[in-house]
Amino acid sequence: MDSDDLEPKKKKPEQKNLEEMSIEALEEYIGDLEAEINRVRDTIADKQDARKGAETFFKK
């Protein structure tokens, strides 16, 4: 069983109403989303590295 299976499922956040946001606010929002995507990708890479290390350590 993967430890990620033990984490509680989270509800998806409500979507923002993009129609009422200015162009500047939308561009800032894109930047925030891209930063979050990069943070998630970095976390995935760290977890994959840890898994590879554990698999190597526990290999027979």
C-alpha positions in Angstrom: 0.0 0.0 0.0 1.3 3.4 -0.9 1.4 6.0 1.9 -0.4 8.4 -0.4 -3.4 6.1 -0.2 -3.7 6.9 3.5 -4.0 10.6 3.0 -7.6 11.9 3.2 -9.2 12.9 -0.1 -9.6 16.6 -0.4 -12.5 18.4 -2.1 -11.5 20.4 -5.1 -11.4 24.1 -4.4 -14.1 26.2 -5.9 -13.2 27.8 -9.2 -12.7 31.5 -9.3 -15.0 33.6 -11.3 -12.6 34.7 -14.0 -15.1 37.0 -15.7 -14.9 39.5 -12.8 -11.1 39.5 -12.6 -9.0 42.2 -14.4 -6.3 41.3 -16.9 -3.6 42.1 -14.4 -5.3 39.9 -11.7 -5.6 37.1 -14.3 -1.9 37.3 -15.1 -1.0 37.3 -11.4 -3.3 34.3 -10.9 -1.6 32.5 -13.8 1.8 33.2 -12.1 0.5 31.9 -8.8 -0.8 28.7 -10.5 2.5 28.1 -12.3 4.4 28.5 -9.1 2.1 26.0 -7.4 2.5 23.6 -10.3 6.3 23.9 -10.0 6.1 23.3 -6.2 4.0 20.1 -6.8 6.4 18.9 -9.5 9.3 19.4 -7.1 7.6 17.5 -4.4 6.8 14.6 -6.8 10.4 14.5 -7.8 11.6 14.4 -4.2 9.2 11.6 -3.4 10.3 9.6 -6.5 13.9 10.0 -5.4 13.1 8.8 -1.9 11.2 5.8 -3.3 14.1 4.9 -5.6 16.5 5.1 -2.7 14.3 2.9 -0.6 13.8 0.4 -3.4 17.6 0.2 -3.9 18.2 -0.2 -0.1 15.6 -3.0 0.2 16.5 -4.8 -2.9 17.7 -8.3 -2.4 
